[in-house]
């Protein structure tokens, strides 16, 4: 044990003043579930893994246990956990390459984990393991993938207590008015801006750009690109870290796709490219548009599967409030060169920076699931040599008679299409898709039984 790399890692951490660690993994909803452990416990966890109650895959984003134990439509078998299993421990295996210090928690290290099933293979409900599986497929095809994420998010002069006391209504925004790309607003919040930029860099989440967007208290951040698994780690940890930084400033932050009906939604765009060694697989200067056959088929696969995979890109009820005309969210399975009305925007055509910007996704994504789905759909297109639909120039519109496939407008419809998708089960695995469909069907049922403020205001006195 004295010569083990795990012991050396812990000793190095202790020499740097680290006295504890935060370890854990992300669930299907993108919530980081974890715990503090002592340095002694960390040694054992690094060496042989640790047990983590698998209820994190048996409850929803509000910690309410799922009740849907019947097989999902078109699938077989039962759920991955539940009362029938007794909610046992799942094995969690730490990924030392994710090690970083937490700047806003001095003396604390952070390490992410992947979850395993009973046989030692990837747990069917583990988002990070899902992405690893898709990466393995890309590697077998001779590709590596680079991704990056952009997030828009709203900030408020609120605390966890005030949010609940106000019922999440009549919130005080960090700044007033519509003031996109404002040096003034950014300068007025210079301490906060510095803490985001410097804190995230120290957290190994390098930010390329940070600016105000159009709306009160709304900002957009572009995270530097990286190998796809590291990119997903960074995107997921950015959301966690941003909530902590905001709290340190007496603020609250939301990554909801659309928190206010009268304001723009919050996007979570995914930039992506494929590489063969150090050469872009998307660039072909001999082609009229500079786009390689590989890139065309990658886009073709994404467009072809976009409607049936929407539930994976848009996981919440709220995400579909963004799918309305005039709010910069795509409504059809379309693509175009430098076209922000399409679901897929091609950037840098004909250069070694050629990439896809996937614009369907919002800030509420689970980065692991969204990136895995994007990559898997693109690889599916390459494998099946799927040509993309005609490029859209101008407004991509809402689809219909022109042949542009419409994106589902509700989570209920999106979950139905995902449940019936043979391609989804092929590229993401039967057990993962079955589990995920169950969770989204549960989410729909929770919403359908809720009484909203809109209903109260509209019907309480009049009917």
N, C-alpha and C positions, 0 to 999 in steps of 0.2 A: 504493500500500500504506500510505503514511503516514496517509491519511485513513480507512482501513478500520476498521470497528467491531471487527474481530477484534484488530487491533493495539492499539487503544485499550483493549480489555478486558485484554489481557496487560500493557500498561503500567500500568493501574490496579492490577492484582494485584501487580506488582513494587513499586509505590509502597507497598503494604500489607505488604511484607516477604515475599511469596510467592516462593519460589525453584524450585519444582517443582510438577508436577501429577500426579494419578492419573486416568487416563482408561480407560474400558472399558465393557462392557455385560453384561447378565444373560443367561445361557443358559437352556435349557428347564427345567433343574432348579432354577433360581433362584440359581445360583452367580454371583457377580460376577467376571467374568474381565477383567483389565486389567493395566496397567503404569504405572510412573513414567515421565514424560517431562520433558525440560528445557523451559524457557520458550520457547526458540527452536523446539523441535519442536512445542510447543503452538500457536504462531502458524500454522504450516503445517497442522496438523491442523484448526484452527478454520476456516481459509480453504478447504481443499479435501478434508478428510477424511483418513483414513489406512487402511492395510491391516492386517487382523487375521486371522491364520490361522483358517480356518473349521473347523479340527478341533474347535473348541469346540462345534460343532453335530454333530460326528461321534464324540463319545465320551460316556461316561456320567458320573455324579456322582463316580466314582472314577478318572476319566481313562482308562478302558478303552475301546478302540475298539469301536464297534458292528460286529456281523458280519452283521446281517440285511439283505442287499442285495436280497432278493426283494420284490416289491410287497406291501404290506399287503392283507389280505383286502378285497375290494370296491373296491380302488383301482387306479390305473394309474401307470406310471412308476417310476423308481428313487429312491433316497434323495438328499437334498440334497447330501451330500458323502460321500466314502469313498475307498478305494484307487483306484476307477475314475476319480476326478476329480483325484487327486494332492494333495488337501487344499490348494487354493490360498488366497490371501488373499481375504477378503470385504471390501468397502468399509464402513468404519465412519464415520458422520457424527456429529460432536459436537452435542449439544443445549445451547446456551449457557444456556438457562433453568434447567438443572439445576445450574449452578455453585454451589458452596458451599465454604467453608473447612472443613478437617478439624480440629476442636478438639484431638484427641489426637495429631495430627501437625503441630506448629507449622511454619508456612512452606509448607504443602501445600494446594493447591486440588484439588477433585474435580469432574469433569464426566462425565456419562453419555453413551453413544453409542447410536444406532440403527444397525442393519445393513441393507445394501442387497444386492439380487441383481445378476446380470450386466447387467440392463437398466436398473438404477438405481432400480427399484421396491423395495418392502419385502421384506426377506429372509424367505422362508417359515418359517424357524425362529426368528425374532427375536421374543421375547415382547413387548417394548415396541412394536415395529412392529405386532404383532397388535392390541394395545389401541388404538393410534392409528387403525387401520382401523375398528374398531368405533365409536370416538368419531365418526369421520367419518359413519358411518351414523346415529348419534343426531342429529348436527347437521343432516343432510339431512331428518330427520323433525321438526325443530323443537325438539329437546330438548338440554339440557346435563345432565350427570350429576355428582352429588357422592357421594363414597365416603369411608369411613374404615375403619380396621382395628383390631381388638383382638387382641393376642397374649398367650397364656400361655406361660411358659418356666420351665424348671428351672435352678438354678444350683448349682455344686459347688465345693468346695475342691480343685480339681484343675488340672493344667496339660496341655497337649497331650502332653507326655511321660508324665505319670502315667496319663492316660487309656489310652494304648496299652500301657504297662507292665502295667496292671491288666486289660487286655483289655476295658475298658469295663464291668467288673463290680466290685461291692463299692465303689462310689464314695461319697465323703464329701460329703453335702449341705451347702449353705451354712448351713442352720439345721435343727434336728431337729423332728419332730412335725408334727401337723396344726393349723395356726393361721391360718385364713383371715381376711382383713380385720383384721389385727393391728397396732394402733398400736405395740405393744411390739416386735415383730419389725422393723417398718419403722424404728423409732427406734434399735434396736440396730445397724442397718445404715445409719445416717444419712449417712455419707460416701459410700457406694455409691449410695444413693438420690439424693443431691444431684448426684453426678457423672452419673447417668443423666438426671435432669431438666434440669440445666443444660447438660450436654454435648450432649444431643439438641436442645435449643432452639438452641444455637449452630450445630448441624449442619442447621438448618432442618427439623427433625422435631419439631414441637411436641407435647408430651404433655399430654393433658387429665387423666389420672388414672393413678396407679400404686399398686398395693396387693399384699399377699400373697394368694395363693389357698390352697385347702385342699391341703396336701401339704408335705413337707419341702423347703425352698428354692425354692418355686414362687411366681412373681409374675405379675401380669397388668397390661398396659399398654393404655391407650386413646389412640390417636393422633388428633389433631384432624382433623376432616373437611376435604376440599378438593376441587377439581375432580379428576375421576377419574384423570387421568394423573399429576398431582402427588401424589395420594393413593397411587397405586401406587409411585411413586418413593420416597415417604416410608416406606411399609411395607417395601419391599425394602431400603432403606438402613438402616432401624432394625435389622434383623436383622444386617446387616454391622457397624454401629456398636456394637451391644450385645455382639457377640463381642470387639470390640477393648476396650471399656470393662471387660468382665469380665476380660480378660487383664491389663489394667493393675492390677487388684486381686488378681492371682494366682488368678483363678477361671476356671471354664469354664461355658458355657451351652449348652443344647440346646433346639431348637425341634422336636424329634421329636414326632409326634402322640401317641405313647405309649411312653415310654422304659422303663417298669416295669409289669409285668403287675398288680402289687398296688396301684398308685397311679392316680389320675385321669389322663386324657389331657390334652393341651394344645390348646385350641381356637385358631382364627384367624378369628373372626367378621367378616363384612363388612357394614357399615351403608351403605345406599345410597338415593338419592332422585333423581327426575327433576324438572327445572325448565324452564319456558317463560319466559325472561327472568328476572325476579325473583319469579315466582310458582311455588309448588309445583304440579307436575302430579299429585301424589298426593292433594291435599286437595280435598274437595268436601263442604262443610257441608250441602248439600241432600240428600246421600245418607244413608240411615238409619244407616250405620256411619261416615260421614265419609270413606269411601274412594272416590276417584274411579274412573270407568270405566277410565281409563288405568292406575291402580294395580292394579285387579283383573286386567286383562289382562297387566300386567307380571308379577304373581305367577303368573297362569295359565301363561304361557310358561315360567317357571322351574320350576314343578311338573311340567308336561308333559314337559320335557326332562331333568329332574334325573337319572333313572336312567342315560340314555345319555350324559350329560355328566359322570358321577361321576369318571371317570379324570382329568379336567381339574381337578376340585376336590380330589381325593385322589390325588396323583401317586405315592405311595410304597407299597411293600409294607406298611410299618409303619402307614400311615394306617388300614388296615382292622382293625387290632387295637383301634381305638377304637370300631368299629361293633359294640358288644355292649350288651345291655340294662343299664340302670342306671348309665351313666357320662356322662349328659348329651349324648350324641351322637345326632342323629336317625337313625332307621332307616327312615323312610318319606318319600315325597315329599308332605309335608303343610305346612299353614300354619295360623296362628292369631294372634289378637290377644293380645299379652302372654302368650304360651304358650311356655315354654322347652323343651318336649318336642318341638316341631315343627321341621321343617327351616327354615321361614321364620317369623319372629316379626315381627308388625306392632307398631310402637312409635309412640306419639303420635298415634293415629288422630283425625282431625278437626281437627288443628292444622297450622300451617305447618312444624312439625318432624316431620310424618308421614314415616316411613321404614320400609324393610325391613331387618331384621337376618338375614343369611343365615348359618345356624348349622351347615350341613353341613361347612363347611371347618375344617381344623385348622391348627396353627401351621406345618406343613410346606409350606404352599402356596407356589407361585410367585405373588406378588401380581398381576403383570401378566396372567398366564393366567387366574387365578381371577376377577379383576375383569372382564376381557374376556368371559369366559364368562357370568358373571352378567348383565352388561349386554346382551350379544348375545341371551341367552335371553329376557330381559325385553322387549327390542325385538321379538323374534320373536312373543311373545305379543300385543303391541300391534298389530303388522302383521296378524296372523291372528285378532285379537279372540278369543283363547282365554280362556274363563272358568275360574277356578280351581276345584278340587274343593271340596267342602263344608268350611267352616272347622272345625277340630278344637278342641274344648273338653275339657280334661283330657288324659290321657296319650295321645300319638299312637300308641304301641305299635309293633309290628313288622310290621304289614301282613298281607296274606293275603286271607282270604275277605271282609273288609269293604271291599275295593276300594281300599285305600290302597297305592299302588305301592311295593314295597320297593326300597331302595337296594342296589346290588350290594355283596356282603360281601367280595369279593376283588378285587385289581387285575386278575387274569386275566379275570374276568367283566366288570369295568368296561371293560377295553380291548376286549373282544369287542363289547360293546354300542356303544362309541364307534366302532369300525371299521365297524359296520353302520348307523350313524346318518346318514341323508341330511340331516337338519336340521343336524347339526354341521358337515357339509361346506358347507352353504349359508351358515351364519352366521359361520363361522370360516375358511372357505377350504379347498379340496381339498388343496393342498400342505401347509398347516400340519397338518391333521388326519392326513394320511397319515404325515408325519414323526413326529408326536407318538405315534401308535399304534405305530410301529416302536420308539420309545424305551421305551414301556411294556411291549411284548412282550419286549423285551430284558431289562428289569428283572425280569420274571416268570421268565424262563429262568435268570437269575443266581441268583434265590432258590431255584428248584426244584432246582438242583444243589448248594446249600449244605447242610452238616450242622450242625444247630443244637445248642446246649447242651441244649435240652429232649430231643432225640433221644438224646444221649449219656447223660444222666441216666436216661432211661426204659428204654433198651434195652441199654446197654453190657454189664451183667452178667447181665440177666435172660433174654435170648433165647438 
